[in-house]
Amino acid sequence: MGISVLADVKIYVYFEDLRTRVTETVQAQPYEWVELMADIGGVASLWLGLSVLGVLEIVHMLVELSVVGFSKCCGKGDHSVTPVKPFDGSA
């Protein structure tokens, strides 16, 4: 539905010479030992952090389940439910 601005655009490129000349050679710096150790440490700490969080979540769930189970089994007090009238909106 939009208007295409590039539909009628033509670009003409003229080369003076079709031969390629290399004027400078750039060599990439190799991957150093320190960078490798930093990357490995970063990934390991990420996985370790996720593992610790997962273990803490499981421990938290088990504690909550045991507290709920203990309160139902051996808890003190009245556990009866008192019915409540529904709110009808009139004052």
LUMRO-791419 format. One record per residue (C-alpha): x, y negated, z; chain; residue in three letters. Coordinates in steps of 0.25 Angstrom, whole numbers. Each point is the difference from the previous one (the first is absolute). Layout:
N
+-------+-------+-------+-------+------+
|    c1 |    c2 |    c3 | kette | rest |
+-------+-------+-------+-------+------+
|     X |     Y |     Z |     A |  ala |
...
+-------+-------+-------+-------+------+
# end
This chain:
91
+-------+-------+-------+-------+------+
|    c1 |    c2 |    c3 | kette | rest |
+-------+-------+-------+-------+------+
|     0 |     0 |     0 |     A |  met |
|    12 |    -9 |     2 |     A |  gly |
|     7 |    -8 |   -11 |     A |  ile |
|    13 |     6 |    -4 |     A |  ser |
|    10 |   -11 |    -2 |     A |  val |
|    12 |     9 |    -5 |     A |  leu |
|    -8 |     6 |   -11 |     A |  ala |
|     5 |   -10 |   -11 |     A |  asp |
|    14 |    -2 |     6 |     A |  val |
|    11 |     4 |    -9 |     A |  lys |
|    15 |     0 |     4 |     A |  ile |
|    11 |     0 |   -11 |     A |  tyr |
|    14 |     3 |     5 |     A |  val |
|    12 |    -2 |    -9 |     A |  tyr |
|    14 |     6 |     4 |     A |  phe |
|    12 |    -6 |    -6 |     A |  glu |
|     8 |    13 |     1 |     A |  asp |
|    -6 |    14 |     2 |     A |  leu |
|    13 |     5 |     7 |     A |  arg |
|     0 |     1 |    15 |     A |  thr |
|    12 |    -5 |     8 |     A |  arg |
|     2 |     3 |    14 |     A |  val |
|     6 |   -12 |     7 |     A |  thr |
|     1 |     5 |    14 |     A |  glu |
|    -1 |    14 |     7 |     A |  thr |
|    -6 |     0 |    13 |     A |  val |
|     2 |    13 |     9 |     A |  gln |
|   -11 |     2 |    11 |     A |  ala |
|     6 |     2 |    14 |     A |  gln |
|    -1 |    14 |     4 |     A |  pro |
|    -9 |     5 |    12 |     A |  tyr |
|     8 |    -2 |    12 |     A |  glu |
|     1 |    10 |    12 |     A |  trp |
|    -6 |   -11 |     9 |     A |  val |
|   -12 |    -2 |    -9 |     A |  glu |
|    -2 |    15 |     0 |     A |  leu |
|     0 |     1 |    15 |     A |  met |
|    -9 |   -12 |     2 |     A |  ala |
|   -10 |     6 |   -10 |     A |  asp |
|     0 |    14 |     7 |     A |  ile |
|    -1 |    -7 |    13 |     A |  gly |
|   -12 |    -8 |    -4 |     A |  gly |
|    -7 |    12 |    -6 |     A |  val |
|     3 |     8 |    12 |     A |  ala |
|    -5 |   -10 |    10 |     A |  ser |
|   -13 |    -2 |    -8 |     A |  leu |
|    -3 |    15 |     1 |     A |  trp |
|     4 |     1 |    14 |     A |  leu |
|    -9 |   -12 |     4 |     A |  gly |
|   -11 |     6 |    -7 |     A |  leu |
|     2 |    14 |     7 |     A |  ser |
|     1 |    -7 |    13 |     A |  val |
|   -13 |    -8 |    -2 |     A |  leu |
|    -7 |    13 |    -4 |     A |  gly |
|     5 |     7 |    12 |     A |  val |
|    -5 |   -11 |     9 |     A |  leu |
|   -14 |     0 |    -7 |     A |  glu |
|    -1 |    15 |     3 |     A |  ile |
|     4 |    -2 |    14 |     A |  val |
|   -10 |   -11 |     2 |     A |  his |
|   -11 |     8 |    -6 |     A |  met |
|     3 |    12 |     9 |     A |  leu |
|     1 |    -9 |    13 |     A |  val |
|   -14 |    -6 |    -4 |     A |  glu |
|    -6 |    14 |    -3 |     A |  leu |
|     5 |     5 |    14 |     A |  ser |
|    -5 |   -12 |     7 |     A |  val |
|   -14 |     1 |    -6 |     A |  val |
|     0 |    15 |     2 |     A |  gly |
|     5 |    -2 |    15 |     A |  phe |
|   -11 |   -10 |     3 |     A |  ser |
|   -11 |     9 |    -6 |     A |  lys |
|     5 |    12 |     7 |     A |  cys |
|     4 |    -5 |    14 |     A |  cys |
|    -4 |   -15 |     0 |     A |  gly |
|    -8 |    -6 |    11 |     A |  lys |
|   -12 |    -8 |     0 |     A |  gly |
|   -13 |     0 |    -7 |     A |  asp |
|     0 |     4 |   -15 |     A |  his |
|   -15 |    -1 |    -2 |     A |  ser |
|    -5 |    -9 |   -12 |     A |  val |
|   -10 |   -11 |     4 |     A |  thr |
|    -9 |    -4 |   -12 |     A |  pro |
|    -1 |   -14 |    -4 |     A |  val |
|   -12 |    -7 |    -7 |     A |  lys |
|     3 |    -4 |   -14 |     A |  pro |
|     1 |   -15 |    -2 |     A |  phe |
|   -13 |    -5 |    -8 |     A |  asp |
|     5 |   -15 |    -1 |     A |  gly |
|   -12 |    -6 |     8 |     A |  ser |
|     4 |    -9 |    11 |     A |  ala |
+-------+-------+-------+-------+------+
# end
